[in-house]
Amino acid sequence: MSIAPNTPQLAPLLAGSPCWVERAVDDLKGAIEFYTGLFGWHYADDAGYTVAMVDGVPVAGLPQGEPEPWRLYLVTPHARATAEKAFHLGGSVLRNPEDAADHTQSTVIADPSGAVVGFRHVPPDWRFGTGGHGAYAWPS
């Protein structure tokens, strides 16, 4: 049973809309304890990648690695083209476009002022919950 008063809704997969959030952590056990207490998250393991869930809906990722702030990913029809365009506009490509086991392709860029955002090409059956307790909120 979830503490959530409302279950997150699946985000629409429109170009430019949020499709994922994640925070790299070096203490996965500590992060799980913290976010479970804060949001009531449950977790699933996806080939070594920890996926936070609310009422069975994926809402965030907690990959193990060098700690980083929360990162938002926006839908793009083509991650490589997005990275190239950002570079030509004076931005920096912090992570080259790469294919992942979950059939996505993502890249991370910084704008000329240093603000960081990710872009991800996702399959049509991609699931990302937004708008409920413990999930990313994006005004419509």
N, C-alpha and C positions, 0 to 999 in steps of 0.2 A: 504494500500500500504506500502510495506517495503522499508527501506532505503538501504537494502542489494543489492549490485551489483550482487550477485549470491546466489541462494538458497542452503542451506546446503544439502549435499547428505546423504542418510542413511548409517550409518557405517556398515561394514560387521561384522557379529557376530562370529568371529573366536576366539578360545581360546587365551587369552593374549592380545586381542585388546581392546581399550577403548570402553565402552558401556554406560557410564554415568559420569557426573560431577555434584557436588552439593556443596553448601555453606550454612551451617546453619547460620541463622541470628536472632537477637533478635528484630530488627526493620524492619519488612517486608515492611511496607509502604516506608521507607527510601531506602531500597535496591531496591525495584521496581522502584522508581523514578530515582535512580542512574543508574541502568542497562538499563532502558528504554532510558535514555538520551545517554548512552554510546554506546549501541548496537542496539537500536530500537526494543527491545524485546516486545512481547505481552505475555500475561499470561493466563494459564488455571488452574483451581482448580481441583485437583484430590483427592477427599476425604480429603480435608484439607492440601494437599501437593501442593505447588505452582510450576508449571511447566513453564519454560520460553520457548517461541516458536519463531521461525523465519519462516515466510511464511508457517505457519501451521505445521512445523516440530519441535518436542521437542529437545531442545539443552542443558538444564540444569535444576536443581532443586534448589529451595530456601526454604528448610524446616525451620520452626520456631523453635528456640531453642537457647542453649548456642552458641554464635558465634564461628565459626571454620574457618580455612582457606579452600580454595577450595580443594575438595577431588576428585580424579580420581578413577573410578571403572573400572576394567578390567574383561573381560568375563572369566568365569571359568565353566567347566562342572559340578562342585560340590563344593559349598561354604564350606560345612563342612569338606570335605577332604582337601581343600586348607588351611583352618584354622589349622587343625591338623598337616599338613605337615609343615607349617610355625612355629608352636610351637615346633615341634620336631627338627627343624633346628636352634633353638635359638631365634626365633622371639616371639613377644607378640601378643595375640589376644585381640584387644581393644574392639571389639564388636562381641559377639558370633554370629554364623550364625543364621539368623532368616528369616522366611517367611514373605513376605509383601503382601498387598492387590493387588498389580499389578502383582502377580504371579511370582515374582522374589524371590531369596534367596540370601542375601548378608552377607558379613562379612568384618570387617576392621582389618588389621594387621599392626604391626610395625616390621621392620627388626631389627636385633641386634643393629644397630646404631641409631635407633629411627625414620627412615623414614617411613611415613605412606602411605598406599595404600588400597583401597577397592577392593573386588572381588565380582562379582555378576553373579549368574546363571540366565539367561534371557530366556523367551519363544521365539519360532521361529518368532513370529510377533512383537518382540521388536523394537521400533523405537528410534533412537538417531542420530541426525543430526550433521555432521562434515564438516569442510572445507569451509563453507561460512562465510560471515561477521557475527559476533556475535555468531559463533559456534566454538567449540573446533577443533583445527587443528592437524592432526596426519599425518606425512609424509608417503607416500606409497613407 
